[in-house]
Amino acid sequence: MAHDLFSVNEKVAIVTGGLGQLGRQFSLALADLGAKVAIFDIQVDEQWVAERFAGRRNDDNLMFVQVDITQRCSIEAGLSQVNAKWGVPHALINNAALDAPPNAPVEENGPFESYPESSWDKVIEVSVKGAFLCCQVVGGQIAVAGRGSIVNIGSIYGMVSPD
């Protein structure tokens, strides 16, 4: 059956930015379908995890790993934790990204013409370099295993600008 063909039951997935809005939804959906999900995020704060994953904090299918995806050594260390617990991942979902929060200063949410270069550099570092490094490090193990998938999440802002 098609359901069996696309099953993620007992598969290991890594979701970067898994504590964010979309990452949380991807992580919970995979876990609900039986996948073992390693959530990589820059800050794995116990209170934040408890708030974002209320009732699921001790779920055996969820693992919270503090990883800075802009640093190869941090990704390697996080991947080592996943390998030790569940083995080589079957999937990588590159979801981590930066966005200015609604209460950010006007220069962060104002016109594009005044968007700070330092903020732009950080967005590129996380969204592009981070995805690149995760594809190299995690994807390298997936390739050696001879199976798996990488999903790179993009933003609508890649095609249109915000108001």
C-alpha positions as CSV (number, residue, x, y, z in Angstrom):
1,M,0.0,0.0,0.0
2,A,1.0,3.6,-0.6
3,H,0.8,4.3,3.2
4,D,3.5,1.7,3.8
5,L,5.7,3.1,1.0
6,F,5.7,6.5,2.6
7,S,5.8,5.4,6.2
8,V,8.1,7.2,8.6
9,N,7.4,4.8,11.4
10,E,10.7,4.1,13.3
11,K,12.7,6.4,10.9
12,V,15.1,8.9,12.3
13,A,14.6,12.6,11.3
14,I,16.5,15.7,12.2
15,V,14.5,19.0,12.1
16,T,16.6,22.2,12.4
17,G,14.9,25.1,14.0
18,G,12.5,22.6,15.6
19,L,11.5,24.9,18.4
20,G,10.2,27.5,16.0
21,Q,6.7,27.8,14.7
22,L,7.0,25.6,11.6
23,G,9.7,23.4,13.0
24,R,7.5,22.5,16.0
25,Q,4.7,21.5,13.6
26,F,7.0,19.4,11.4
27,S,8.5,17.7,14.5
28,L,5.2,16.9,16.0
29,A,3.7,15.6,12.8
30,L,6.7,13.3,12.2
31,A,6.6,12.0,15.8
32,D,2.8,11.4,15.6
33,L,3.5,9.2,12.6
34,G,6.0,7.2,14.5
35,A,9.3,8.8,13.5
36,K,12.1,9.5,16.0
37,V,12.7,13.2,15.8
38,A,15.9,15.0,16.8
39,I,15.1,18.7,17.2
40,F,18.2,20.8,16.5
41,D,17.9,24.4,17.8
42,I,20.3,27.1,18.9
43,Q,18.8,27.4,22.3
44,V,17.3,24.4,24.0
45,D,15.9,26.0,27.2
46,E,13.9,23.7,29.4
47,Q,11.1,26.2,30.0
48,W,10.8,27.0,26.3
49,V,10.7,23.3,25.4
50,A,8.1,22.7,28.1
51,E,6.0,25.5,26.7
52,R,6.4,24.5,23.0
53,F,6.0,20.8,23.6
54,A,3.6,20.7,26.6
55,G,2.8,17.1,27.4
56,R,5.4,15.8,24.9
57,R,8.7,16.8,26.7
58,N,9.3,13.2,27.7
59,D,8.1,11.6,24.5
60,D,10.5,8.8,23.6
61,N,10.2,9.9,19.9
62,L,11.5,13.4,20.6
63,M,15.0,14.5,21.3
64,F,16.0,18.1,21.9
65,V,19.6,18.9,21.0
66,Q,21.3,22.3,21.3
67,V,23.0,22.9,17.9
68,D,24.4,26.0,16.3
69,I,23.9,25.1,12.6
70,T,26.3,27.8,11.5
71,Q,29.2,25.9,13.2
72,R,30.2,22.5,11.6
73,C,31.6,21.2,15.0
74,S,28.2,21.9,16.7
75,I,26.4,20.0,14.0
76,E,28.8,17.1,14.3
77,A,28.4,17.0,18.0
78,G,24.6,17.1,17.7
79,L,24.7,14.3,15.1
80,S,26.9,12.2,17.4
81,Q,24.1,12.4,20.0
82,V,21.5,11.3,17.5
83,N,23.8,8.4,16.3
84,A,24.3,7.3,19.8
85,K,20.6,7.2,20.6
86,W,19.0,6.2,17.4
87,G,21.6,5.6,14.7
88,V,22.1,7.3,11.3
89,P,19.2,9.6,10.3
90,H,16.9,8.8,7.5
91,A,15.9,12.4,6.9
92,L,17.1,16.0,7.4
93,I,14.6,18.9,7.4
94,N,16.5,22.1,7.0
95,N,13.9,24.5,8.5
96,A,16.0,26.9,10.7
97,A,15.7,30.5,9.7
98,L,15.7,34.0,11.2
99,D,12.9,36.5,11.2
100,A,12.6,39.8,13.0
101,P,10.1,39.5,15.9
102,P,7.0,41.8,15.7
103,N,8.4,43.9,18.6
104,A,11.8,44.4,17.0
105,P,13.0,48.0,16.4
106,V,11.7,49.7,13.3
107,E,15.0,49.2,11.5
108,E,14.5,45.5,11.7
109,N,10.9,45.6,10.5
110,G,10.9,48.8,8.5
111,P,11.6,49.4,4.8
112,F,14.1,47.0,3.0
113,E,16.2,50.0,2.1
114,S,17.1,50.6,5.7
115,Y,17.5,46.9,6.7
116,P,20.8,46.6,8.7
117,E,23.6,44.8,6.9
118,S,24.6,43.0,10.1
119,S,21.0,41.5,10.3
120,W,21.3,40.5,6.6
121,D,24.6,38.7,7.3
122,K,23.1,36.7,10.2
123,V,20.0,35.7,8.1
124,I,22.3,34.5,5.3
125,E,24.6,32.7,7.8
126,V,21.7,30.7,9.3
127,S,19.5,30.2,6.3
128,V,22.1,29.5,3.7
129,K,25.4,28.5,5.4
130,G,23.5,26.6,8.1
131,A,21.5,24.6,5.5
132,F,24.7,24.0,3.5
133,L,26.6,22.7,6.5
134,C,23.8,20.5,7.7
135,C,23.5,19.0,4.1
136,Q,27.2,18.3,4.2
137,V,27.4,16.8,7.7
138,V,24.1,15.0,8.1
139,G,23.6,14.4,4.4
140,G,27.1,12.8,4.3
141,Q,25.9,10.2,6.7
142,I,22.6,9.7,4.9
143,A,24.5,9.2,1.6
144,V,26.9,6.7,3.1
145,A,23.9,4.8,4.5
146,G,22.5,4.7,0.9
147,R,19.1,5.9,1.8
148,G,17.2,8.9,3.0
149,S,15.9,12.4,2.1
150,I,16.8,16.0,2.7
151,V,14.0,18.6,2.6
152,N,15.1,22.3,2.5
153,I,12.3,24.6,3.6
154,G,12.2,28.0,2.0
155,S,10.2,31.2,2.6
156,I,7.6,33.0,0.5
157,Y,9.9,36.0,0.9
158,G,12.3,34.3,-1.6
159,M,9.7,35.3,-4.2
160,V,7.9,38.3,-2.8
161,S,8.9,41.0,-0.3
162,P,7.0,41.7,2.9
163,D,4.8,44.7,3.1
